[in-house]
Amino acid sequence: MANSPSGDSVVDRIVRVFASFPTGSGWLPLAELARRANLPQATAFRLVRQLARHGLLEISCEGSVRVGLRLWEVATRNSPTVALRDAALPFMEDVQQILNQNVNLAILEGWDVLFVERLSRRGSVENRANVAGRMPVHVSSAGLALMSYQPKNIQADYLSELEETPGYPSSEQFRGLLAEVALRGYAQLAGVVDPCTQGIAVPVADCSGRTVAALGVVVPLTELRLQSIVPVLQTAARGVGRQLSDAQRNDPSMEWIRRNRASPAMPAVRSYQ
């Protein structure tokens, strides 16, 4: 229910407050937070104080704001991705040990790839995939691996809304990439997110055979061990799938994994800037 002159609800404004914190940020001045959340400073200050009383935000002596520990605690304790991360981490560690490169785990959330875990190694190439960070599907190997195994109507909806962006795959190119990935069983995308790296990812399937995640690595563009990397990833992905299947059979709360994470009712596909 809207209860402000602008027509937005209290929940709308609170969500905008939380969404205003950039990735990796610490303290944010209240004026900057209000600007990012598109709120009057008085409104922002009132909401911040109320949220801080519950530990969801923290306010410094100087009046700056950061996300509170209780928000992290509640989100982590109740996140549906915990079981997926628990199942995947041992296998991700094995992959990292063998390949000595960054390893990431992602799911499809709307028309974005949402990264739920990442393992990094000193001296490895730069990895733009941050935990709890998002990327549009068409610019990441994880996105290719996930979308290639979605139903045809989901793929068609995604492609119909894909914005053409210079330097990134066009909708027609992406259509071809989806078919190629589905045929060969892995996705490879070179020099798209970073001109010096390439991503390689494989699908992770649950007990029903539905693709619920993607397991991938980021390696130098000059990496030539593709025939070695892909089997390592596929073996690990099968291990994750077995662990998930066991957990699904024993825990009805994991129904979220069985559901398709993409939806034809999602917002328009965003370009990657």
ZABA-653663 format. One line per 4 residues: for each residue z, y, x of N, C-alpha, C. Coordinates in steps of 0.02 Angstrom, whole numbers. Each point is the difference from the previous one (the first is absolute). Layout:
N
Z:Y:X:Z:Y:X:Z:Y:X ~ ...
//
This chain:
273
0:-59:42:0:59:-42:0:62:44 ~ -44:48:-16:-3:61:38:56:47:-21 ~ 33:30:47:54:46:-17:-1:60:47 ~ -58:24:19:-6:59:41:-61:40:-23
-3:65:15:-57:41:-21:-66:-27:24 ~ -1:-34:58:-62:-26:27:-22:-65:-34 ~ 45:-30:-40:-18:-60:-36:16:-64:36 ~ 26:4:61:17:-62:35:73:-19:-13
14:-63:5:67:-25:-14:44:3:62 ~ 64:-12:-9:46:-3:57:-21:-56:47 ~ -20:-57:-28:-21:-56:42:-62:20:41 ~ -48:34:-31:-59:23:36:19:41:60
48:46:-10:20:45:54:38:-37:55 ~ 42:-47:-20:37:-39:50:-49:-41:43 ~ -49:-30:-33:-50:-39:37:-37:45:50 ~ -17:60:-21:-35:47:45:45:19:59
65:6:-12:46:15:55:-2:-55:52 ~ 8:-63:-22:-1:-55:47:-67:-7:35 ~ -54:11:-37:-67:-7:29:-16:56:49 ~ 40:52:2:-14:57:43:18:-11:73
40:-51:13:20:-13:70:-57:-34:36 ~ -25:29:54:-56:-31:36:25:-61:40 ~ -47:-42:19:16:-60:39:35:19:65 ~ 56:-33:12:35:10:63:39:64:5
7:37:-55:35:64:3:75:-10:-1 ~ 36:46:28:72:1:-4:22:51:-51 ~ 27:55:24:23:53:-44:-58:44:-21 ~ 0:21:-63:-52:44:-26:35:61:-31
-19:62:22:31:59:-30:-11:1:-76 ~ 50:23:-36:-4:-1:-73:-60:38:-25 ~ -15:57:30:-58:40:-22:-65:-40:8 ~ -5:-37:55:-59:-41:12:-3:-58:-50
58:-30:-14:3:-54:-49:-22:25:-69 ~ 24:59:-19:-19:29:-65:-75:12:-3 ~ -28:25:55:-72:14:2:-40:-64:-6 ~ 21:-51:38:-36:-64:-3:4:-33:-69
58:8:-32:10:-30:-66:-26:44:-57 ~ -25:59:18:-26:47:-50:54:17:-52 ~ 59:18:26:57:18:-42:28:67:20 ~ 27:38:-48:38:60:18:59:-19:44
19:43:47:54:-18:45:65:-14:-37 ~ 14:38:-53:62:-12:-37:0:-69:-32 ~ -57:-20:-27:-6:-67:-30:8:-54:53 ~ -34:10:57:4:-48:54:72:-6:25
34:55:7:69:-1:25:45:-37:-48 ~ -9:11:-65:41:-35:-50:-12:-75:2 ~ -63:-21:4:-15:-71:2:26:-32:65 ~ -8:36:55:23:-26:64:76:-11:0
36:48:-27:74:-7:-3:19:-60:-42 ~ -33:-9:-58:17:-57:-43:-16:-66:34 ~ -57:-4:33:-19:-61:35:45:-13:60 ~ 22:52:33:45:-7:58:68:-27:-22
23:18:-59:64:-25:-24:-1:-76:-8 ~ -59:-27:-11:-8:-73:-7:-20:-33:66 ~ -5:38:53:-18:-28:64:-74:-13:9 ~ -41:23:-47:-72:-12:4:-34:50:46
30:58:9:-21:50:49:61:23:39 ~ -13:30:58:54:30:40:-18:73:13 ~ 51:43:1:-10:72:12:40:18:63 ~ -33:33:47:33:21:62:38:64:-11
40:20:50:37:62:-4:-47:60:-4 ~ -60:-7:28:-48:55:-1:-42:1:-64 ~ 10:-50:-43:-36:-2:-63:-64:-41:1 ~ -13:-35:56:-59:-44:2:16:-66:-35
-52:-37:-18:8:-60:-41:-35:-59:33 ~ 29:-59:-8:-34:-61:21:17:-56:-49 ~ -38:-53:3:12:-57:-44:67:-32:17 ~ 39:-18:-51:66:-28:11:-2:-75:12
52:-25:32:4:-71:16:3:-44:-63 ~ 29:27:-54:7:-41:-59:-68:-16:-31 ~ -48:48:5:-67:-13:-25:-32:-57:38 ~ 8:1:67:-27:-54:41:35:-66:-18
66:3:-9:39:-60:-15:-23:-32:-65 ~ -6:40:-53:-19:-28:-65:-72:-26:2 ~ -44:39:32:-71:-20:2:-8:-64:41 ~ 35:-5:55:-7:-59:43:30:-62:-33
58:9:-30:34:-58:-30:-38:-29:-59 ~ -36:43:-36:-34:-22:-61:-76:-2:6 ~ -26:12:59:-73:2:7:-30:-69:-11 ~ -54:-4:-40:-33:-65:-10:-37:-24:62
-6:43:51:-35:-21:61:46:-36:49 ~ 65:-1:-14:47:-32:47:-18:-73:12 ~ -13:-37:-54:-17:-71:7:-64:-9:40 ~ -48:43:-11:-63:-4:37:12:13:74
38:51:16:15:15:70:40:-56:33 ~ 48:-27:-36:40:-55:27:-44:-60:16 ~ -48:-14:-44:-44:-57:11:-47:13:58 ~ -21:62:8:-52:16:49:26:13:71
60:27:7:23:23:65:-2:-53:55 ~ 24:-61:-11:-4:-50:55:-72:-12:23 ~ -46:-1:-47:-70:-11:18:-31:61:34 ~ 21:60:-22:-23:60:33:23:3:72
62:-22:11:27:-2:69:-40:-48:43 ~ -19:-57:-29:-41:-48:37:-67:30:19 ~ -32:34:-48:-65:32:13:6:52:55 ~ 52:40:-3:10:52:51:11:-31:68
38:-54:2:14:-34:64:-64:-28:31 ~ -44:-25:-42:-62:-30:25:-51:53:20 ~ -7:52:-42:-54:49:11:22:63:37 ~ 65:12:2:26:59:35:-27:66:-28
-9:2:-65:-25:61:-32:39:14:-64 ~ -13:59:-30:33:18:-63:-19:-48:-56 ~ 49:-16:-41:-11:-45:-57:25:36:-63 ~ -37:-3:-55:23:32:-61:-10:-45:-61
39:15:-51:-2:-36:-63:-9:51:-56 ~ -47:-12:-45:-16:50:-51:-11:-34:-68 ~ 10:39:-52:-16:-22:-68:-45:51:-33 ~ -30:-19:-55:-43:46:-38:42:32:-55
5:66:2:38:36:-50:-45:53:-30 ~ -25:-14:-60:-50:45:-29:-64:-5:41 ~ -26:57:17:-60:2:42:17:15:73 ~ 61:-11:19:22:10:69:24:-64:31
-2:-1:66:35:-52:39:69:28:17 ~ 52:-37:-17:68:20:15:27:-47:54 ~ 19:28:57:24:-41:56:75:-11:-9 ~ 20:-63:-1:71:-17:-13:37:-22:63
-37:-16:53:32:-17:63:-49:11:57 ~ 28:15:59:-41:9:59:41:-18:61 ~ -30:-37:46:31:-15:64:-42:32:55 ~ 32:40:43:-36:34:53:24:-26:68
-42:8:49:17:-22:67:-16:56:50 ~ 45:11:47:-11:51:51:-66:-14:37 ~ -40:52:7:-63:-6:36:-59:-21:-43 ~ 13:-15:-64:-56:-19:-44:-35:63:-26
-56:-9:-32:-39:57:-23:35:35:-58 ~ -22:61:-14:30:39:-55:-13:-34:-66 ~ 51:0:-42:-6:-31:-66:19:52:-53 ~ -48:19:-42:12:51:-51:35:-29:-62
10:-65:-2:31:-31:-58:76:5:7 ~ 30:45:-38:73:9:0:32:-38:-58 ~ 60:-26:11:36:-33:-54:12:50:-56 ~ -15:-21:-62:3:41:-60:-54:54:0
-49:-7:45:-57:45:1:-59:-30:-38 ~ -44:43:-21:-58:-22:-39:-65:20:34 ~ -52:-38:-14:-68:17:19:-46:-18:-58 ~ -54:38:-10:-50:-23:-48:-28:-67:21
-16:-41:-48:-22:-68:13:-60:-3:48 ~ -47:46:-8:-64:-7:35:2:21:73 ~ 57:23:26:2:21:70:42:-46:43 ~ 24:-56:-27:42:-45:40:-23:-72:-8
9:-38:53:-17:-72:-4:45:-35:-51 ~ 63:21:-5:45:-29:-50:-27:12:-70 ~ -26:61:-12:-29:15:-65:-60:-43:-16 ~ -42:-11:50:-58:-44:-9:23:-72:-17
49:-24:38:24:-69:-12:30:-7:-69 ~ 35:51:-24:31:-2:-65:-51:6:-57 ~ -44:50:5:-47:13:-55:-54:-53:-4 ~ -17:-33:55:-53:-51:-2:18:-59:-44
65:-11:-12:21:-57:-40:28:20:-68 ~ -15:61:-21:19:21:-67:-55:-20:-49 ~ 17:-4:-65:-52:-16:-50:-57:50:3 ~ -59:-22:-21:-60:42:5:7:65:-40
35:-2:-57:6:62:-39:44:51:36 ~ 50:-23:38:42:45:39:-41:31:56 ~ -40:-41:33:-43:26:53:-49:51:-27 ~ -30:-14:-58:-48:46:-30:32:66:-18
61:-2:-27:35:62:-17:15:41:62 ~ 20:-34:53:15:35:62:-63:33:28 ~ -54:-37:3:-62:26:28:-28:58:-42 ~ 10:-2:-65:-26:53:-43:36:66:11
61:-2:27:39:60:11:4:20:74 ~ -31:-39:43:4:13:71:-36:64:19 ~ 37:47:31:-29:63:21:-36:-9:67 ~ -60:25:5:-37:-4:62:31:47:51
17:-26:58:32:39:53:-38:-10:65 ~ -26:55:31:-37:-8:63:41:-37:53 ~ -32:-48:33:34:-38:52:34:-63:-25 ~ 2:-10:-66:32:-59:-29:-50:-39:-42
12:-64:-12:-49:-40:-37:-15:31:-69 ~ -65:2:-17:-20:22:-66:16:-55:-50 ~ -7:16:-65:15:-51:-50:-47:-60:6 ~ -64:13:17:-47:-56:8:17:-41:62
18:34:55:20:-37:60:63:-40:-13 ~ 47:30:-37:63:-34:-14:-12:-61:-44 ~ -46:5:-46:-17:-59:-42:-23:-58:44 ~ -43:16:48:-23:-52:46:55:-27:43
46:43:22:56:-22:40:45:-48:-39 ~ 11:15:-64:42:-44:-41:-29:-70:-5 ~ -65:-3:-10:-32:-65:-5:3:-38:67 ~ -9:37:54:1:-31:66:69:-27:17
53:39:-16:68:-22:14:18:-62:-41 ~ -18:1:-64:14:-58:-43:-34:-63:26 ~ -59:8:31:-37:-57:25:30:-28:64 ~ 20:45:47:23:-24:65:76:-8:5
38:30:-47:72:-12:-3:43:48:40 ~ -30:52:29:39:50:35:-37:67:-2 ~ 37:55:11:-29:67:-1:6:30:70 ~ -53:35:20:0:35:63:-29:69:-11
37:52:20:-23:68:-8:13:37:65 ~ -53:23:31:5:28:67:-13:75:0 ~ 44:38:35:-11:71:11:1:43:-61 ~ 31:-21:-54:1:39:-62:62:44:-3
58:-29:2:62:39:0:11:35:67 ~ -14:-36:54:6:26:68:-61:-22:39 ~ -36:46:33:-62:-18:34:9:-50:57 ~ 61:-9:24:12:-44:57:30:-68:-19
9:-13:-65:31:-63:-21:-40:-33:-55 ~ 17:-62:-11:-29:-37:-57:56:-40:-33 ~ -7:-8:-65:48:-40:-37:-30:-66:-21 ~ 39:-53:3:-22:-66:-22:55:-26:-47
-19:-22:-59:50:-22:-49:-25:-60:-39 ~ 47:-39:-25:-16:-59:-41:43:2:-62 ~ -23:-31:-54:39:-2:-62:57:-49:3 ~ 53:15:-37:57:-45:-9:1:-19:-74
-4:-65:-14:-2:-23:-69:66:-32:-21 ~ 17:7:-64:61:-30:-26:-15:-71:-25 ~ 49:-30:-35:-7:-70:-21:-56:-10:-51 ~ -21:54:-34:-54:-7:-48:-68:15:31
-1:15:65:-62:16:34:-20:72:-5 ~ 42:42:-29:-15:71:-7:19:38:63 ~ -44:44:22:15:41:59:51:53:-17 ~ 57:-2:34:55:46:-16:16:47:58
-27:-13:59:14:41:58:-55:-9:52 ~ 3:41:51:-46:-7:56:40:4:65 ~ -16:-44:46:32:-2:65:-52:22:52 ~ 17:50:40:-51:26:46:28:22:67
-47:13:45:17:26:66:-46:59:14 ~ 25:45:44:-40:56:25:-9:-11:75 ~ -63:-2:22:-15:-16:70:-49:52:27 ~ -8:3:66:-49:47:29:-70:-14:-25
-41:51:-3:-69:-8:-22:-38:-47:45 ~ 21:-5:62:-34:-43:49:24:-72:-2 ~ 47:-15:-43:27:-68:-4:-55:-50:-19 ~ -7:-53:40:-54:-48:-11:25:-68:-22
67:-6:-13:28:-65:-16:-1:-16:-75 ~ -50:23:-36:-1:-9:-72:7:-73:-20 ~ -33:-44:34:2:-71:-17:69:-31:12 ~ 41:35:40:69:-23:10:48:33:-48
-12:64:-15:45:38:-43:0:-25:-71 ~ -59:-12:-28:-5:-19:-71:37:-65:-15 ~ -8:-54:39:38:-61:-15:76:10:3 ~ 23:42:47:71:14:5:25:33:-64
-37:50:-24:19:34:-61:-3:-46:-61 ~ -52:-40:-4:-8:-44:-57:55:-53:-3 ~ 19:-26:58:55:-49:3:65:32:-23 ~ 12:62:24:61:35:-20:-1:16:-75
-58:20:-26:-5:17:-71:14:-62:-44 ~ -23:-58:22:15:-61:-38:75:-14:1 ~ 32:12:57:72:-9:4:37:46:-47 ~ -21:64:-2:31:48:-46:-10:-23:-72
-60:-23:-15:-14:-23:-68:44:-58:-21 ~ 12:-47:46:44:-56:-16:71:24:-14 ~ 24:46:41:68:27:-10:4:37:-67 ~ -51:38:-17:-1:35:-64:-1:-49:-58
-39:-52:7:-5:-49:-54:67:-32:-14 ~ 37:-17:53:67:-28:-9:46:49:-35 ~ -4:63:21:43:51:-29:-18:12:-73 ~ -64:0:-16:-22:11:-69:25:-54:-46
-3:-62:23:22:-55:-42:76:2:-14 ~ 36:30:46:73:1:-6:29:65:-27 ~ -42:52:-6:25:65:-19:-47:33:-51 ~ 17:-2:-65:-42:30:-51:-9:76:8
46:33:37:-6:73:9:-60:19:42 ~ -32:-50:32:-58:15:42:-65:0:-40 ~ 5:8:-66:-58:3:-42:-48:55:22 ~ 26:54:31:-43:55:22:-54:-24:48
16:-52:40:-49:-24:49:-58:-35:-36 ~ 14:-30:-57:-53:-35:-35:-47:49:-35 ~ 22:60:-13:-42:48:-36:-48:34:46 ~ -58:15:-26:-50:36:38:25:71:10
2:24:63:27:65:14:-50:56:-14 ~ -64:-16:-5:-49:50:-17:-6:3:-76 ~ -23:56:-25:-7:8:-72:-58:47:-15 ~ -43:-16:-50:-54:45:-17:23:66:-29
66:6:-15:25:62:-28:27:47:54 ~ -11:-17:64:26:41:54:-36:67:6 ~ 31:50:34:-32:64:9:-62:-7:44 ~ -39:54:2:-61:1:39:14:-16:73
-48:-34:32:7:-18:70:-2:63:42 ~ 46:4:49:4:59:42:-38:-10:65 ~ -29:52:25:-32:-4:65:53:5:54 ~ -16:-22:61:47:1:55:-15:61:43
47:46:5:-9:61:39:44:-1:62
//
